[in-house]
Amino acid sequence: MPELLNALHDEQLRNLKGWGETSERNLARAIRRMQEVGGRMPLAIALDVAEDLVARIAALPQVSRVDYAGSLSKKVENLAHAVSLHYMNYNFARPHATLIKAAGGYPTTPAMAAGVSHRVWTHRDIAALLD
């Protein structure tokens, strides 16, 4: 990080292909935000910064592969798992009022209505998929 801060201060990054004053300013602002919150930044901001950096680094001819790393990659992975769990709960474990009414009062989930499942799942059923 010190080398990056020095390069920003000395305006060296704008000489890289695809970078300019705006890119330097945006990166400096992101670093200031991170420092203001004690080294942590909200996931949405971190993803924006990371996506921009990954795209710019990937465009360099000497780079063959680049990806998120560290706590950001874990946060993205955990967010994906949380979305999947929400999707499973919403579609398999939660009967919906409109579907219950259409099924003559029988508890019905979207998965049941679509013919993908024949029953309402429990949270234990969903958790068993994780093992």
Backbone as ProteinMPNN parsed JSONL, in Angstrom:
{"seq_chain_A": "MPELLNALHDEQLRNLKGWGETSERNLARAIRRMQEVGGRMPLAIALDVAEDLVARIAALPQVSRVDYAGSLSKKVENLAHAVSLHYMNYNFARPHATLIKAAGGYPTTPAMAAGVSHRVWTHRDIAALLD", "coords_chain_A": {"N_chain_A": [[0.808, -1.198, 0.0], [1.982, 1.294, 0.735], [3.649, 1.848, -1.485], [1.789, 2.189, -3.517], [0.404, 4.438, -2.579], [2.479, 6.307, -2.662], [2.97, 6.339, -5.43], [0.536, 7.355, -6.306], [0.617, 9.905, -5.094], [2.821, 11.008, -6.406], [1.826, 11.172, -8.913], [2.161, 9.066, -10.761], [0.634, 6.973, -11.695], [-1.076, 7.829, -13.687], [0.326, 7.627, -15.988], [0.156, 5.051, -16.827], [-1.229, 2.828, -19.231], [-4.565, 3.418, -20.047], [-5.14, 4.672, -17.701], [-5.641, 7.77, -15.991], [-5.943, 11.221, -14.925], [-8.481, 11.22, -13.742], [-8.85, 8.539, -13.008], [-6.794, 8.26, -11.123], [-7.701, 10.099, -9.214], [-10.144, 8.912, -8.449], [-9.236, 6.493, -7.324], [-7.658, 7.493, -5.225], [-9.656, 8.732, -3.709], [-11.156, 6.483, -2.966], [-9.288, 5.14, -1.375], [-8.979, 7.033, 0.671], [-11.57, 6.923, 1.777], [-11.533, 4.303, 2.743], [-9.541, 4.532, 4.689], [-10.797, 6.313, 6.414], [-12.814, 4.776, 7.554], [-11.468, 3.076, 9.165], [-9.878, 1.213, 7.77], [-11.664, -0.563, 6.703], [-14.181, -0.998, 4.259], [-17.465, -0.391, 2.924], [-19.108, -3.177, 1.357], [-20.268, -2.748, -1.195], [-18.89, -0.506, -2.169], [-16.28, -1.483, -2.093], [-16.484, -3.528, -3.998], [-17.003, -2.049, -6.336], [-14.6, -0.588, -6.6], [-12.782, -2.732, -6.726], [-13.674, -4.11, -9.043], [-13.119, -2.211, -11.014], [-10.303, -1.967, -10.731], [-9.486, -4.647, -11.209], [-10.338, -4.971, -13.866], [-8.76, -3.045, -15.169], [-6.164, -3.923, -14.56], [-6.222, -6.463, -15.726], [-6.267, -5.754, -18.37], [-3.687, -5.102, -18.978], [-0.882, -5.976, -20.945], [1.095, -7.718, -19.941], [-0.145, -9.206, -18.018], [-1.639, -12.24, -17.209], [-3.633, -13.405, -15.697], [-6.041, -12.32, -13.352], [-7.738, -11.727, -10.28], [-10.243, -11.28, -7.692], [-9.154, -11.144, -4.273], [-8.338, -12.225, -0.905], [-10.18, -10.854, 1.872], [-12.242, -9.684, 0.43], [-12.872, -11.463, -1.652], [-13.895, -13.534, -0.146], [-16.111, -12.28, 1.004], [-17.669, -11.795, -1.264], [-18.129, -14.418, -2.064], [-19.529, -15.362, 0.193], [-21.764, -13.684, 0.059], [-22.914, -14.608, -2.311], [-23.632, -17.179, -1.468], [-25.527, -16.492, 0.476], [-27.518, -15.303, -1.085], [-28.277, -17.513, -2.572], [-29.325, -19.159, -0.545], [-31.473, -17.574, 0.25], [-32.986, -17.637, -2.111], [-33.612, -20.389, -2.228], [-35.126, -20.655, 0.15], [-37.258, -18.873, -0.386], [-38.461, -20.008, -2.676], [-38.786, -22.766, -2.15], [-39.32, -23.316, 0.589], [-41.209, -21.597, 1.59], [-44.516, -21.183, 1.69], [-46.762, -19.47, -0.488], [-49.242, -16.983, -0.31], [-50.994, -16.442, -2.525], [-50.631, -18.72, -4.059], [-51.436, -20.683, -2.306], [-54.133, -20.11, -2.113], [-54.9, -20.596, -4.767], [-54.483, -23.308, -4.817], [-56.535, -24.368, -3.436], [-56.371, -23.955, -0.668], [-54.271, -25.507, 0.174], [-50.988, -25.627, 1.447], [-48.625, -24.165, -0.595], [-45.668, -23.823, -2.441], [-43.642, -21.771, -4.678], [-41.928, -23.555, -6.052], [-43.35, -25.932, -5.886], [-45.635, -25.241, -7.305], [-44.516, -24.963, -9.795], [-43.949, -27.518, -10.376], [-41.559, -28.614, -9.596], [-41.073, -29.513, -7.079], [-42.664, -31.619, -4.659], [-43.471, -31.009, -2.155], [-43.484, -28.853, 0.788], [-40.442, -27.552, 1.729], [-38.257, -27.888, 4.583], [-36.168, -25.824, 6.694], [-34.117, -27.369, 7.548], [-33.995, -29.272, 5.507], [-32.974, -27.696, 3.444], [-30.528, -26.909, 4.555], [-29.266, -29.377, 4.61], [-28.447, -29.695, 2.016], [-26.097, -28.321, 1.908], [-24.121, -29.861, 2.949]], "CA_chain_A": [[0.0, 0.0, 0.0], [2.795, 2.52, 0.699], [4.115, 2.113, -2.845], [0.642, 2.7, -4.262], [0.16, 5.81, -2.12], [3.555, 7.143, -3.217], [2.727, 6.485, -6.87], [-0.588, 8.293, -6.44], [1.091, 11.24, -4.72], [3.743, 11.458, -7.448], [1.059, 11.164, -10.175], [2.789, 8.103, -11.662], [-0.336, 6.032, -12.243], [-1.721, 8.358, -14.897], [1.155, 7.265, -17.146], [-0.189, 3.699, -17.243], [-2.246, 2.77, -20.283], [-5.935, 3.317, -19.553], [-5.282, 5.477, -16.491], [-5.527, 9.219, -16.18], [-6.179, 11.986, -13.699], [-9.742, 10.782, -13.126], [-8.604, 7.242, -12.362], [-6.018, 8.525, -9.912], [-8.58, 10.781, -8.257], [-11.094, 7.921, -7.934], [-8.513, 5.574, -6.449], [-7.295, 8.245, -4.017], [-10.887, 8.907, -2.934], [-11.492, 5.174, -2.385], [-8.326, 4.876, -0.3], [-9.349, 7.92, 1.783], [-12.771, 6.351, 2.404], [-11.115, 3.124, 3.48], [-8.816, 4.984, 5.875], [-11.758, 6.95, 7.309], [-13.601, 3.758, 8.263], [-10.569, 2.164, 9.878], [-9.351, 0.16, 6.917], [-12.754, -1.37, 6.156], [-15.115, -0.215, 3.462], [-18.681, -1.145, 2.597], [-18.919, -4.149, 0.278], [-20.629, -2.165, -2.496], [-17.784, 0.357, -2.603], [-15.136, -2.359, -2.343], [-16.697, -4.222, -5.274], [-16.815, -1.078, -7.418], [-13.163, -0.331, -6.721], [-12.127, -3.969, -7.158], [-14.021, -4.381, -10.442], [-12.363, -1.276, -11.845], [-8.889, -2.347, -10.695], [-9.305, -5.94, -11.879], [-10.473, -4.743, -15.313], [-7.596, -2.3, -15.655], [-4.978, -4.779, -14.462], [-6.381, -7.532, -16.721], [-6.018, -5.205, -19.701], [-2.249, -4.947, -19.204], [-0.412, -7.106, -21.757], [1.928, -8.653, -19.194], [-0.967, -9.907, -17.024], [-2.381, -13.351, -17.807], [-4.812, -13.729, -14.883], [-6.224, -11.481, -12.171], [-9.034, -11.991, -9.655], [-10.379, -10.782, -6.326], [-8.456, -11.962, -3.281], [-8.485, -11.814, 0.482], [-11.503, -10.798, 2.489], [-13.259, -9.327, -0.567], [-13.326, -12.672, -2.344], [-14.722, -14.28, 0.81], [-17.383, -11.572, 1.131], [-18.433, -12.051, -2.484], [-18.539, -15.822, -1.987], [-20.573, -15.453, 1.222], [-22.959, -13.03, -0.472], [-23.508, -15.54, -3.272], [-24.29, -18.231, -0.688], [-26.708, -15.906, 1.123], [-28.54, -15.143, -2.13], [-28.761, -18.863, -2.881], [-30.179, -19.599, 0.562], [-32.719, -16.808, 0.161], [-33.721, -18.191, -3.253], [-34.152, -21.693, -1.825], [-36.184, -20.431, 1.132], [-38.386, -18.211, -1.048], [-39.107, -20.873, -3.665], [-39.024, -24.142, -1.717], [-39.736, -23.482, 1.985], [-42.164, -20.575, 1.992], [-45.777, -21.167, 0.935], [-47.198, -18.122, -0.867], [-50.69, -16.84, -0.141], [-51.73, -16.57, -3.796], [-50.552, -20.119, -4.495], [-52.271, -21.45, -1.374], [-55.525, -19.866, -2.526], [-55.108, -21.289, -6.038], [-54.432, -24.755, -4.577], [-57.659, -24.735, -2.58], [-56.009, -23.898, 0.741], [-53.127, -26.386, 0.452], [-49.732, -24.871, 1.449], [-47.946, -24.359, -1.873], [-44.525, -22.955, -2.719], [-43.421, -21.615, -6.118], [-41.334, -24.784, -6.591], [-44.436, -26.911, -6.023], [-46.498, -24.774, -8.398], [-43.793, -25.193, -11.052], [-43.767, -28.953, -10.55], [-40.179, -28.982, -9.278], [-41.095, -30.169, -5.773], [-44.001, -32.099, -4.304], [-43.739, -30.691, -0.756], [-42.837, -27.675, 1.364], [-39.174, -27.927, 2.335], [-37.904, -27.283, 5.864], [-34.821, -25.24, 6.666], [-33.205, -28.509, 7.708], [-33.823, -29.844, 4.164], [-32.079, -26.805, 2.688], [-29.18, -27.003, 5.17], [-28.679, -30.668, 4.235], [-27.825, -29.547, 0.698], [-24.788, -27.708, 2.092], [-23.134, -30.852, 3.402]], "C_chain_A": [[0.86, 1.274, 0.0], [3.28, 2.872, -0.702], [2.995, 2.706, -3.7], [0.358, 4.143, -3.876], [1.229, 6.766, -2.654], [3.346, 7.387, -4.708], [1.569, 7.44, -7.126], [-0.127, 9.718, -6.177], [1.977, 11.834, -5.81], [3.11, 11.475, -8.84], [1.67, 10.227, -11.215], [1.778, 7.181, -12.333], [-0.956, 6.526, -13.539], [-0.912, 8.064, -16.156], [0.882, 5.851, -17.633], [-1.28, 3.75, -18.303], [-3.629, 2.574, -19.657], [-6.189, 4.108, -18.279], [-5.138, 6.944, -16.863], [-5.765, 9.907, -14.857], [-7.434, 11.511, -12.979], [-9.562, 9.456, -12.397], [-7.816, 7.416, -11.074], [-6.886, 9.15, -8.827], [-9.562, 9.788, -7.628], [-10.421, 6.94, -6.977], [-8.128, 6.263, -5.146], [-8.515, 8.434, -3.116], [-11.276, 7.587, -2.248], [-10.555, 4.839, -1.222], [-8.635, 5.754, 0.902], [-10.57, 7.384, 2.517], [-12.4, 5.148, 3.269], [-10.402, 3.533, 4.766], [-9.767, 5.613, 6.892], [-12.56, 5.936, 8.12], [-12.705, 2.7, 8.909], [-10.075, 1.008, 9.044], [-10.416, -0.734, 6.313], [-13.628, -0.452, 5.314], [-16.335, -1.064, 3.159], [-18.452, -2.026, 1.365], [-19.215, -3.547, -1.091], [-19.509, -1.287, -3.031], [-16.571, -0.497, -2.943], [-15.279, -3.078, -3.685], [-16.505, -3.283, -6.455], [-15.335, -0.83, -7.675], [-12.459, -1.562, -7.276], [-12.428, -4.28, -8.623], [-13.23, -3.484, -11.38], [-10.894, -1.669, -11.891], [-8.632, -3.655, -11.433], [-9.383, -5.764, -13.396], [-9.248, -4.038, -15.879], [-6.328, -3.157, -15.625], [-5.036, -5.888, -15.503], [-6.07, -7.044, -18.124], [-4.533, -5.02, -19.997], [-1.709, -6.173, -19.937], [0.415, -8.131, -20.98], [1.15, -9.465, -18.152], [-1.771, -11.0, -17.708], [-3.637, -13.696, -17.013], [-4.844, -12.811, -13.676], [-7.617, -11.743, -11.608], [-9.062, -11.336, -8.286], [-9.613, -11.704, -5.389], [-8.781, -11.465, -1.881], [-9.921, -11.776, 0.943], [-12.59, -10.432, 1.485], [-13.768, -10.567, -1.282], [-14.212, -13.51, -1.429], [-16.083, -13.616, 0.968], [-18.262, -11.83, -0.084], [-18.968, -13.476, -2.474], [-19.674, -15.992, -0.964], [-21.864, -14.8, 0.766], [-23.671, -13.94, -1.469], [-24.233, -16.681, -2.549], [-25.572, -17.712, -0.038], [-27.846, -15.739, 0.121], [-29.126, -16.506, -2.487], [-29.688, -19.387, -1.795], [-31.516, -18.865, 0.538], [-33.6, -17.366, -0.97], [-34.367, -19.525, -2.879], [-35.301, -21.523, -0.837], [-37.436, -19.875, 0.452], [-39.164, -19.186, -1.94], [-39.479, -22.269, -3.173], [-39.63, -24.263, -0.318], [-40.828, -22.52, 2.434], [-43.431, -20.632, 1.139], [-46.227, -19.718, 0.689], [-48.722, -18.067, -0.861], [-51.46, -17.029, -1.443], [-51.729, -18.004, -4.299], [-51.392, -21.018, -3.597], [-53.735, -21.325, -1.785], [-55.832, -20.642, -3.805], [-55.144, -22.8, -5.864], [-55.53, -25.193, -3.606], [-57.299, -24.802, -1.105], [-54.822, -24.765, 1.119], [-51.841, -25.558, 0.415], [-48.901, -25.187, 0.203], [-46.826, -23.332, -2.049], [-44.407, -22.762, -4.228], [-42.819, -22.87, -6.761], [-42.396, -25.859, -6.798], [-45.332, -26.529, -7.197], [-45.85, -25.017, -9.756], [-43.561, -26.672, -11.317], [-42.368, -29.441, -10.247], [-40.102, -29.739, -7.955], [-42.525, -30.599, -5.47], [-44.38, -31.741, -2.867], [-43.072, -29.371, -0.372], [-41.568, -28.148, 2.067], [-39.023, -27.265, 3.704], [-36.517, -26.647, 5.721], [-33.76, -26.325, 6.857], [-32.944, -29.168, 6.348], [-32.826, -29.012, 3.346], [-30.656, -26.9, 3.237], [-28.498, -28.311, 4.791], [-28.012, -30.608, 2.869], [-26.409, -28.994, 0.809], [-23.72, -28.714, 2.464], [-22.51, -31.622, 2.295]], "O_chain_A": [[0.504, 2.244, -0.67], [3.321, 4.045, -1.073], [3.226, 3.609, -4.504], [0.099, 4.98, -4.74], [0.925, 7.892, -3.049], [3.523, 8.505, -5.191], [1.617, 8.243, -8.058], [-0.44, 10.63, -6.942], [1.892, 13.027, -6.102], [3.785, 11.762, -9.829], [1.697, 10.545, -12.404], [2.036, 6.664, -13.419], [-1.322, 5.723, -14.398], [-1.411, 8.235, -17.268], [1.317, 5.476, -18.722], [-2.15, 4.621, -18.268], [-3.83, 1.676, -18.84], [-7.329, 4.203, -17.825], [-4.588, 7.296, -17.907], [-5.788, 9.272, -13.803], [-7.453, 11.411, -11.752], [-10.069, 9.279, -11.289], [-8.128, 6.797, -10.057], [-6.806, 8.767, -7.659], [-9.786, 9.817, -6.418], [-10.984, 6.599, -5.937], [-8.26, 5.673, -4.074], [-8.413, 8.308, -1.896], [-11.676, 7.585, -1.084], [-10.995, 4.31, -0.2], [-8.565, 5.285, 2.038], [-10.604, 7.388, 3.748], [-12.895, 4.997, 4.386], [-10.638, 2.94, 5.818], [-9.568, 5.466, 8.098], [-12.943, 6.216, 9.255], [-13.135, 1.575, 9.164], [-9.87, -0.085, 9.572], [-10.1, -1.587, 5.484], [-13.791, 0.727, 5.626], [-16.264, -2.293, 3.137], [-17.704, -1.665, 0.456], [-18.489, -3.809, -2.05], [-19.212, -1.323, -4.225], [-15.909, -0.269, -3.955], [-14.304, -3.218, -4.423], [-15.912, -3.666, -7.464], [-14.875, -0.858, -8.817], [-11.638, -1.455, -8.188], [-11.528, -4.672, -9.366], [-12.73, -3.933, -12.412], [-10.296, -1.704, -12.966], [-7.671, -3.763, -12.194], [-8.582, -6.344, -14.129], [-8.759, -4.398, -16.95], [-5.521, -3.116, -16.553], [-4.015, -6.224, -16.104], [-5.655, -7.828, -18.978], [-4.158, -4.803, -21.15], [-2.05, -7.3, -19.579], [0.423, -9.308, -21.342], [1.727, -10.317, -17.477], [-2.496, -10.738, -18.668], [-4.601, -14.219, -17.573], [-3.816, -12.551, -13.051], [-8.566, -11.956, -12.363], [-8.032, -10.889, -7.78], [-9.442, -12.891, -5.669], [-9.414, -10.424, -1.701], [-10.767, -12.543, 0.483], [-13.743, -10.823, 1.661], [-14.972, -10.708, -1.494], [-15.173, -14.127, -1.889], [-17.1, -14.303, 1.056], [-19.464, -12.059, 0.052], [-20.121, -13.716, -2.831], [-20.658, -16.683, -1.231], [-22.948, -15.306, 1.054], [-24.899, -14.028, -1.465], [-25.314, -17.098, -2.965], [-26.583, -18.413, -0.006], [-29.005, -16.004, 0.442], [-30.335, -16.635, -2.683], [-30.72, -19.99, -2.091], [-32.565, -19.464, 0.778], [-34.806, -17.54, -0.799], [-35.537, -19.758, -3.183], [-36.336, -22.176, -0.971], [-38.543, -20.356, 0.691], [-40.395, -19.176, -1.945], [-40.389, -22.893, -3.719], [-40.375, -25.207, -0.054], [-41.32, -22.629, 3.557], [-43.427, -20.182, -0.007], [-46.084, -18.857, 1.557], [-49.397, -18.978, -1.34], [-52.483, -17.713, -1.456], [-52.706, -18.458, -4.895], [-51.986, -21.992, -4.059], [-54.476, -22.308, -1.803], [-56.886, -21.267, -3.922], [-55.761, -23.502, -6.665], [-55.451, -26.275, -3.024], [-57.857, -25.614, -0.367], [-54.404, -24.76, 2.277], [-51.615, -24.844, -0.562], [-48.52, -26.336, -0.023], [-47.018, -22.136, -1.833], [-45.014, -23.516, -4.988], [-43.164, -23.209, -7.893], [-42.346, -26.609, -7.774], [-45.738, -27.384, -7.984], [-46.541, -25.248, -10.749], [-43.035, -27.041, -12.367], [-42.017, -30.567, -10.601], [-39.173, -30.516, -7.735], [-43.48, -30.006, -5.972], [-45.457, -32.105, -2.396], [-42.224, -28.846, -1.092], [-41.619, -29.047, 2.907], [-39.596, -26.204, 3.952], [-35.797, -26.901, 4.756], [-32.636, -26.195, 6.372], [-31.819, -29.576, 6.06], [-31.96, -29.55, 2.657], [-29.693, -26.964, 2.472], [-27.275, -28.352, 4.662], [-27.104, -31.391, 2.591], [-25.603, -29.178, -0.103], [-22.53, -28.441, 2.307], [-21.666, -32.484, 2.542]]}, "name": "protein", "num_of_chains": 1, "seq": "MPELLNALHDEQLRNLKGWGETSERNLARAIRRMQEVGGRMPLAIALDVAEDLVARIAALPQVSRVDYAGSLSKKVENLAHAVSLHYMNYNFARPHATLIKAAGGYPTTPAMAAGVSHRVWTHRDIAALLD"}
